[in-house]
Amino acid sequence: MVHSATGRIAPTADIASAARAHGALLVGDATQAAGWLPVRATDFDALLGAAYK
């Protein structure tokens, strides 16, 4: 969801819309986002994160 080097935020709503339109599963990585960016796990089919943060 957030690039670790630049902090750029991915347009997750747009990506989710495209995935749904094509019947694709959506997997998100909340490692850099969790804790400072609102994250709705229900927007994804799977949401991952690292415990080292």
Summary of the structure (lengths in Angstrom):
residues: 53
radius of gyration: 11.2
end to end distance: 14.6
largest distance: 34.1
contacts: 107
relative contact order: 0.26
helix: 25%
strand: 15%
